[in-house]
Amino acid sequence: MGAQSFSEQFSDKDMRMTKQRKWVYEVFSESEVPLSAEKIYRTLINEEKSISLSTIYRILRFFTTKGVITRGATTDHHKAVYELRRTEHKHHLVCVGCEKVVAVNNCPVQSYQESLQKSTRFDITEHRLAFFGYCPDCQGGRESKKNK
């Protein structure tokens, strides 16, 4: 099951709806991978929507405190990324060359989480996993530099 609609999210959490919040939410709902504030900003500017980067940061902080989005792994360049809080969770591959993020749809640590929860009696509510490396496009550039 995916994310709730914008209206459902906002009415469930008793949040005031603004056009800028709706724009940011729509960018998230159309993305399968976590997004940085800068990526959201570039997307909205390309759609000719008038919004500042500082407004996007305020919306991200607001959405995080309301539980609409979660803060995910950071890129190699230490930029925070965010994604909608969904009922299913995903893990990610992050390219340290071009910062491309690819979703990994199956959970490789689910059984470990269950085992850990039993052995520690810790109530684990979520986990996040990101693998960092070079995507196929960036590997080619690295190989040619190594051979010089």
C-alpha positions as CSV (number, residue, x, y, z in Angstrom):
1,M,0.0,0.0,0.0
2,G,1.4,3.4,-0.9
3,A,1.2,6.8,0.5
4,Q,-2.1,8.6,1.4
5,S,-3.4,11.4,-0.8
6,F,-2.4,14.9,0.1
7,S,-5.9,15.7,1.4
8,E,-6.0,12.5,3.6
9,Q,-2.5,13.3,5.1
10,F,-3.4,16.8,5.9
11,S,-6.9,16.1,7.4
12,D,-5.6,13.2,9.4
13,K,-2.9,15.3,11.0
14,D,-5.0,18.5,11.3
15,M,-2.5,20.4,9.2
16,R,-3.3,23.6,7.3
17,M,-3.0,23.1,3.5
18,T,-1.0,25.6,1.5
19,K,-0.1,25.5,-2.2
20,Q,3.6,25.2,-1.4
21,R,3.0,22.2,0.9
22,K,0.9,20.6,-1.7
23,W,3.6,21.1,-4.4
24,V,6.2,19.6,-2.2
25,Y,3.9,16.7,-1.3
26,E,3.2,16.0,-4.9
27,V,6.9,15.9,-5.7
28,F,7.3,13.3,-3.0
29,S,4.3,11.3,-4.2
30,E,5.7,11.0,-7.7
31,S,9.1,9.9,-6.6
32,E,10.2,6.3,-5.8
33,V,13.4,7.4,-4.2
34,P,14.4,9.8,-1.4
35,L,14.8,13.4,-2.4
36,S,17.1,16.2,-1.1
37,A,15.7,19.7,-0.6
38,E,17.8,20.9,-3.6
39,K,16.2,18.2,-5.8
40,I,12.7,19.2,-4.7
41,Y,13.6,22.9,-5.4
42,R,14.9,22.1,-8.9
43,T,11.9,20.1,-9.7
44,L,9.5,22.8,-8.7
45,I,11.4,25.6,-10.4
46,N,11.4,23.5,-13.6
47,E,7.7,23.3,-13.3
48,E,7.7,27.1,-13.1
49,K,6.4,27.2,-9.5
50,S,7.5,30.1,-7.4
51,I,9.1,28.8,-4.1
52,S,12.3,29.5,-2.3
53,L,14.8,26.9,-1.0
54,S,14.3,28.2,2.6
55,T,10.5,27.6,2.3
56,I,11.2,24.0,1.2
57,Y,13.4,23.5,4.2
58,R,10.7,24.8,6.5
59,I,8.1,22.5,4.8
60,L,10.5,19.5,5.2
61,R,10.9,20.3,8.9
62,F,7.2,20.6,9.3
63,F,6.4,17.4,7.4
64,T,9.0,15.5,9.5
65,T,7.5,16.6,12.8
66,K,4.0,15.7,11.6
67,G,5.2,12.2,10.4
68,V,4.4,12.8,6.8
69,I,8.0,12.2,5.7
70,T,11.0,10.5,7.1
71,R,14.6,11.6,6.9
72,G,16.6,9.0,5.2
73,A,20.2,8.2,4.6
74,T,22.4,11.1,3.6
75,T,24.3,11.1,0.3
76,D,28.1,11.0,0.2
77,H,28.1,14.8,0.1
78,H,26.2,14.8,3.4
79,K,23.0,16.1,2.0
80,A,19.9,14.9,3.9
81,V,17.3,13.1,1.9
82,Y,13.6,12.6,2.7
83,E,10.8,10.4,1.5
84,L,7.1,9.9,2.2
85,R,6.3,7.7,5.2
86,R,4.7,4.7,3.5
87,T,3.3,1.5,4.9
88,E,6.0,-0.4,3.0
89,H,9.6,0.4,3.5
90,K,12.4,0.4,1.0
91,H,16.2,0.4,1.1
92,H,18.4,2.2,-1.3
93,L,21.6,2.1,-3.3
94,V,23.3,5.5,-3.4
95,C,25.8,6.4,-6.0
96,V,28.6,8.5,-4.5
97,G,29.6,9.7,-7.9
98,C,26.4,11.2,-9.3
99,E,24.1,10.9,-6.2
100,K,21.6,8.7,-8.1
101,V,19.4,6.8,-5.7
102,V,17.9,3.4,-6.6
103,A,15.2,1.7,-4.5
104,V,15.8,-1.9,-3.4
105,N,12.3,-3.3,-3.2
106,N,12.9,-6.4,-1.0
107,C,14.1,-6.2,2.6
108,P,17.3,-8.2,3.1
109,V,17.3,-7.6,6.9
110,Q,13.7,-8.4,7.9
111,S,14.5,-11.8,9.4
112,Y,17.5,-10.3,11.2
113,Q,15.2,-7.6,12.7
114,E,12.8,-10.2,14.0
115,S,15.6,-12.2,15.5
116,L,17.1,-9.1,17.1
117,Q,13.8,-8.1,18.5
118,K,13.3,-11.5,20.1
119,S,16.8,-11.7,21.6
120,T,16.9,-8.1,22.9
121,R,13.1,-7.6,23.6
122,F,13.6,-4.3,21.9
123,D,10.4,-3.0,20.2
124,I,11.9,-2.2,16.8
125,T,9.5,0.2,15.0
126,E,11.5,0.7,11.8
127,H,14.9,0.4,10.2
128,R,16.8,2.0,7.3
129,L,19.5,0.6,5.1
130,A,21.5,2.3,2.4
131,F,24.4,0.9,0.4
132,F,26.9,3.4,-1.0
133,G,29.0,2.9,-4.1
134,Y,29.3,3.7,-7.8
135,C,26.4,3.2,-10.3
136,P,27.3,1.6,-13.7
137,D,27.6,5.0,-15.4
138,C,30.0,6.3,-12.8
139,Q,32.1,3.1,-12.7
140,G,33.1,3.6,-16.3
141,G,34.5,7.0,-15.6
142,R,36.4,5.7,-12.5
143,E,37.9,2.8,-14.5
144,S,39.3,5.1,-17.2
145,K,40.9,7.3,-14.6
146,K,42.5,4.3,-12.8
147,N,44.1,3.2,-16.1
148,K,45.8,6.5,-16.7
